[in-house]
Amino acid sequence: MDVHLTLWKQVLVLGVAEAGLYALLPIALVLSYRVSRTIAFVHGGIAASSALLYWWFVFDNPIVPGYRPQLPPFLGLCVVVAISAAMGAAYGIGVTIPKIAALPRMTLTVVSLGAMMIAIGIFTSTLKVVPESIPPSPFGNGRVTVFDVVLTSLRLATLTMSVVLVIALAAFLSMSRTGRHLKAISDDLEASAWCGVKVAKVGAGVHTAAGAVAGLAGALIAAQSGPDPINLILFLLRGLTIAIVGGLMSLPLALAASLVVGIVETALTVGIVGPYSLGRNEFILNAILLVLIMSVARLRPREFYLLERQSL
């Protein structure tokens, strides 16, 4: 097996850039899990729907039939994020109704999975999207050279937003009063309500923010690789695995896992350890993720005990 170490600069730069895209959806999953202790598959549905919506709003090739608003790409991104936030808010309001919130967490997870499938079904059936056609980037067609490696403005902007979001949200959740309320709700919903925490308001707010982040992730992956629903589902599964590395609780660990996944996947794709092979690459990448999950679970057992106790 040939090892091409001369490609290390390209692998490092492109892998870190790729990590920015992988980090966005885990942010939404971690946020929603911290308020509900359930896996919010619905945000995967929001991400997939947003990818389709972004394509429909901004794709401007007249050869492709059908009506489309043909908005400027950045405006289209803002509209999609706003719609995604509204979808997240609607879901958050629904699942924080006392009778719904009191359901078993496994039941709420299944409800979230159903909401994801409904959202994907609605938008795939109503929007005439061409999956292999890539819409224009919301950040233009600029190029930046880093260590002799050319990065698009889209990749650079995605990485920057992911890092800023992780740092800002981690600080907000650990230092703000809302963050303390969020921790109290995740530990004991009924006790939090008795102590005066506005459970419905906090829950709806968190799901709104998570929906906006999921929508941002969906729109950016559409701008990078197209709005193929199958690829978006695979993207959700990869994002869920990355979030599990941190026990669905830690934003910094999710970002670190995204960096590992981005660099390893890029190394395998460019053939740094030999010719490209999809099956082999997926096996290696998933094995590394499994090792990461087991290692973090050993070092941070409390979060994984919560997952085990809830049978998730």
C-alpha positions as CSV (number, residue, x, y, z in Angstrom):
1,M,0.0,0.0,0.0
2,D,1.5,3.3,-1.1
3,V,1.5,6.2,1.4
4,H,1.7,9.6,-0.2
5,L,2.9,11.9,2.6
6,T,3.6,14.7,0.2
7,L,-0.1,15.4,0.2
8,W,-0.2,16.2,4.0
9,K,-0.7,20.0,3.5
10,Q,-3.6,19.5,1.1
11,V,-5.1,17.0,3.5
12,L,-4.8,19.2,6.5
13,V,-6.1,22.4,4.9
14,L,-9.0,20.7,3.0
15,G,-9.8,18.5,6.0
16,V,-10.1,21.4,8.4
17,A,-12.3,23.2,5.9
18,E,-14.5,20.1,5.4
19,A,-14.9,19.9,9.2
20,G,-16.7,23.2,9.2
21,L,-19.6,21.7,7.3
22,Y,-19.7,18.6,9.4
23,A,-19.8,20.6,12.6
24,L,-23.0,22.5,11.9
25,L,-25.6,19.8,12.2
26,P,-24.1,18.3,15.4
27,I,-24.5,21.8,17.0
28,A,-28.3,21.6,16.4
29,L,-28.4,18.0,17.7
30,V,-26.5,18.9,20.9
31,L,-28.6,22.0,21.6
32,S,-31.9,20.1,21.2
33,Y,-30.6,17.1,23.3
34,R,-29.6,19.4,26.1
35,V,-33.1,20.7,26.5
36,S,-35.1,17.5,25.9
37,R,-32.7,14.6,26.4
38,T,-34.0,13.2,23.1
39,I,-32.3,12.9,19.7
40,A,-34.0,15.5,17.6
41,F,-34.1,13.8,14.2
42,V,-36.4,16.6,13.1
43,H,-33.4,18.9,12.7
44,G,-32.1,16.5,10.1
45,G,-35.5,16.9,8.3
46,I,-35.1,20.7,8.6
47,A,-31.6,20.5,7.2
48,A,-32.8,18.4,4.2
49,S,-35.8,20.7,3.6
50,S,-33.5,23.7,3.8
51,A,-31.2,22.3,1.1
52,L,-34.2,21.8,-1.2
53,L,-35.6,25.3,-0.4
54,Y,-32.2,27.0,-0.9
55,W,-31.9,25.4,-4.3
56,W,-35.4,26.4,-5.3
57,F,-34.9,30.0,-4.1
58,V,-31.6,30.8,-5.8
59,F,-31.0,28.3,-8.7
60,D,-31.1,30.5,-11.9
61,N,-30.3,28.2,-14.8
62,P,-33.1,28.8,-17.4
63,I,-32.4,25.4,-19.0
64,V,-34.0,23.7,-16.0
65,P,-37.8,24.1,-16.3
66,G,-40.1,25.4,-13.6
67,Y,-40.8,28.6,-11.7
68,R,-38.2,29.7,-9.1
69,P,-37.8,33.0,-7.4
70,Q,-34.1,33.3,-8.4
71,L,-33.2,35.3,-5.3
72,P,-29.7,36.6,-4.7
73,P,-27.9,33.7,-3.0
74,F,-27.1,35.5,0.3
75,L,-30.7,36.7,0.5
76,G,-31.9,33.2,-0.2
77,L,-29.7,31.8,2.6
78,C,-31.2,34.4,5.0
79,V,-34.8,33.4,4.0
80,V,-34.0,29.7,4.3
81,V,-32.5,30.2,7.8
82,A,-35.6,32.2,8.9
83,I,-37.9,29.5,7.6
84,S,-35.8,26.8,9.4
85,A,-36.0,28.8,12.6
86,A,-39.8,28.9,12.3
87,M,-39.9,25.2,11.7
88,G,-37.7,24.6,14.8
89,A,-39.9,26.9,16.8
90,A,-43.1,25.1,15.8
91,Y,-41.6,21.8,16.8
92,G,-40.3,23.2,20.0
93,I,-43.6,24.7,21.0
94,G,-45.3,21.4,20.2
95,V,-43.0,19.2,22.3
96,T,-42.9,21.5,25.3
97,I,-46.7,21.3,25.8
98,P,-47.0,19.7,29.2
99,K,-48.9,16.6,28.1
100,I,-46.4,16.0,25.2
101,A,-43.3,16.8,27.2
102,A,-44.4,14.2,29.8
103,L,-44.3,11.4,27.3
104,P,-41.4,8.9,27.5
105,R,-38.2,10.2,25.9
106,M,-38.1,7.3,23.5
107,T,-41.6,8.2,22.4
108,L,-40.5,11.8,21.8
109,T,-37.5,10.6,19.8
110,V,-39.9,8.5,17.6
111,V,-42.1,11.6,17.2
112,S,-39.0,13.6,16.1
113,L,-38.1,10.9,13.6
114,G,-41.7,11.0,12.2
115,A,-41.5,14.8,11.9
116,M,-38.2,14.5,10.0
117,M,-39.8,12.1,7.5
118,I,-42.9,14.3,7.1
119,A,-40.8,17.4,6.4
120,I,-38.6,15.6,3.8
121,G,-41.7,14.1,2.2
122,I,-43.5,17.5,1.9
123,F,-40.6,19.3,0.4
124,T,-39.3,16.6,-2.0
125,S,-42.8,16.2,-3.4
126,T,-43.7,19.9,-3.8
127,L,-40.3,21.3,-5.0
128,K,-39.1,20.2,-8.4
129,V,-35.4,20.0,-7.5
130,V,-32.7,18.6,-9.8
131,P,-30.4,16.9,-7.2
132,E,-27.2,16.9,-9.4
133,S,-27.4,20.6,-10.1
134,I,-25.5,22.8,-7.6
135,P,-26.9,26.2,-6.7
136,P,-24.6,29.3,-6.4
137,S,-22.7,29.9,-3.2
138,P,-24.2,32.6,-0.9
139,F,-20.6,33.9,-0.3
140,G,-19.6,34.4,-3.9
141,N,-16.9,32.6,-6.0
142,G,-13.9,34.0,-4.3
143,R,-10.7,31.9,-3.6
144,V,-8.2,32.0,-0.8
145,T,-4.8,30.3,-0.8
146,V,-3.7,28.6,2.4
147,F,-0.3,26.8,2.4
148,D,-0.5,26.6,-1.4
149,V,-4.0,25.0,-1.2
150,V,-6.9,26.9,-2.8
151,L,-10.1,27.2,-0.7
152,T,-13.4,28.6,-1.9
153,S,-15.0,31.4,0.0
154,L,-17.9,29.0,0.8
155,R,-15.6,26.5,2.6
156,L,-13.8,29.3,4.5
157,A,-17.0,31.0,5.6
158,T,-18.5,27.6,6.7
159,L,-15.5,26.8,8.8
160,T,-15.5,30.3,10.4
161,M,-19.2,30.2,11.2
162,S,-18.9,26.7,12.8
163,V,-16.0,27.7,15.0
164,V,-17.7,31.0,16.0
165,L,-21.0,29.2,16.8
166,V,-19.3,26.5,18.9
167,I,-17.3,29.1,21.0
168,A,-20.2,31.5,21.4
169,L,-22.8,28.8,22.3
170,A,-20.5,27.0,24.7
171,A,-19.8,30.3,26.5
172,F,-23.5,31.2,26.5
173,L,-24.6,27.9,27.8
174,S,-22.0,27.7,30.6
175,M,-22.2,31.4,31.7
176,S,-25.7,32.7,31.2
177,R,-28.8,32.3,33.2
178,T,-30.6,30.7,30.3
179,G,-27.8,28.1,30.1
180,R,-28.4,27.2,33.8
181,H,-32.1,26.9,33.1
182,L,-31.4,24.7,30.2
183,K,-29.2,22.4,32.4
184,A,-32.0,22.3,35.0
185,I,-34.6,21.4,32.5
186,S,-32.5,18.6,31.1
187,D,-31.9,17.2,34.6
188,D,-35.5,17.3,35.9
189,L,-38.3,18.9,33.9
190,E,-40.9,18.9,36.6
191,A,-38.5,20.3,39.3
192,S,-37.5,23.0,36.9
193,A,-41.1,24.1,36.4
194,W,-41.7,24.1,40.1
195,C,-38.7,26.3,40.6
196,G,-40.1,28.9,38.2
197,V,-38.2,28.1,35.0
198,K,-40.3,28.9,32.0
199,V,-39.9,25.5,30.4
200,A,-41.9,26.1,27.3
201,K,-40.2,29.4,26.6
202,V,-36.7,28.0,27.0
203,G,-37.5,24.8,25.1
204,A,-39.0,26.7,22.2
205,G,-36.1,29.1,22.1
206,V,-33.5,26.3,22.0
207,H,-35.4,24.5,19.2
208,T,-35.7,27.7,17.3
209,A,-31.9,28.3,17.5
210,A,-31.3,24.6,16.6
211,G,-33.6,24.8,13.6
212,A,-31.8,27.9,12.3
213,V,-28.4,26.1,12.6
214,A,-29.8,23.0,10.9
215,G,-31.2,25.2,8.1
216,L,-27.8,26.8,7.7
217,A,-26.2,23.4,7.5
218,G,-28.6,22.2,4.9
219,A,-28.3,25.3,2.7
220,L,-24.5,25.2,2.8
221,I,-24.3,21.5,1.9
222,A,-26.6,22.2,-1.0
223,A,-24.3,25.0,-2.2
224,Q,-21.3,22.7,-1.9
225,S,-22.5,19.4,-3.3
226,G,-26.2,19.8,-4.4
227,P,-29.6,19.1,-2.8
228,D,-29.7,15.3,-3.1
229,P,-32.0,14.1,-0.3
230,I,-30.2,10.7,0.0
231,N,-26.8,12.5,0.6
232,L,-28.5,14.7,3.1
233,I,-29.8,11.7,5.1
234,L,-26.3,10.3,5.1
235,F,-25.0,13.7,6.2
236,L,-27.5,13.5,9.1
237,L,-26.2,10.1,10.2
238,R,-22.7,11.3,10.1
239,G,-23.6,14.4,12.1
240,L,-25.4,12.3,14.7
241,T,-22.3,10.1,15.1
242,I,-20.1,13.1,15.5
243,A,-22.5,14.5,18.2
244,I,-22.4,11.2,20.0
245,V,-18.7,11.5,20.4
246,G,-19.4,14.2,23.0
247,G,-22.3,12.3,24.5
248,L,-24.7,14.6,22.7
249,M,-23.8,17.2,25.4
250,S,-20.4,18.8,24.4
251,L,-20.1,21.3,21.6
252,P,-16.3,21.5,21.8
253,L,-16.0,17.7,21.5
254,A,-18.4,17.7,18.6
255,L,-16.2,20.3,16.9
256,A,-13.1,18.2,17.6
257,A,-14.7,15.1,16.2
258,S,-15.7,17.1,13.1
259,L,-12.0,18.0,12.6
260,V,-11.0,14.3,12.9
261,V,-13.6,13.2,10.5
262,G,-12.9,16.0,8.0
263,I,-9.1,15.3,8.0
264,V,-9.4,11.5,7.9
265,E,-12.1,11.6,5.2
266,T,-10.0,14.0,3.1
267,A,-6.9,11.9,3.5
268,L,-8.7,8.8,2.4
269,T,-10.4,10.6,-0.5
270,V,-7.2,12.0,-2.0
271,G,-5.5,8.6,-1.7
272,I,-2.9,9.4,0.8
273,V,-2.9,5.8,1.8
274,G,-3.6,4.3,-1.6
275,P,-6.2,4.3,-4.3
276,Y,-9.7,5.5,-3.4
277,S,-12.2,2.8,-2.3
278,L,-15.6,3.8,-1.0
279,G,-16.1,0.7,1.1
280,R,-12.7,0.7,2.6
281,N,-12.8,4.4,3.4
282,E,-16.2,4.1,5.1
283,F,-15.0,1.2,7.2
284,I,-11.9,3.1,8.3
285,L,-13.8,6.3,9.1
286,N,-16.5,4.5,11.0
287,A,-13.9,2.5,12.9
288,I,-12.2,5.7,14.0
289,L,-15.5,7.2,15.1
290,L,-16.2,4.1,17.1
291,V,-12.8,4.4,18.8
292,L,-13.5,8.1,19.5
293,I,-16.9,7.3,21.1
294,M,-15.5,4.6,23.3
295,S,-12.5,6.6,24.4
296,V,-14.6,9.7,25.3
297,A,-17.2,7.4,27.0
298,R,-14.4,6.1,29.2
299,L,-13.1,9.6,30.0
300,R,-16.6,11.2,30.4
301,P,-18.9,8.4,31.6
302,R,-21.6,10.7,33.0
303,E,-23.0,11.8,29.7
304,F,-22.9,8.3,28.2
305,Y,-24.6,6.9,31.3
306,L,-27.5,9.2,30.5
307,L,-27.7,7.8,27.0
308,E,-27.5,4.3,28.3
309,R,-30.2,4.9,30.9
310,Q,-32.6,6.3,28.3
311,S,-31.9,3.3,25.9
312,L,-30.9,5.7,23.1
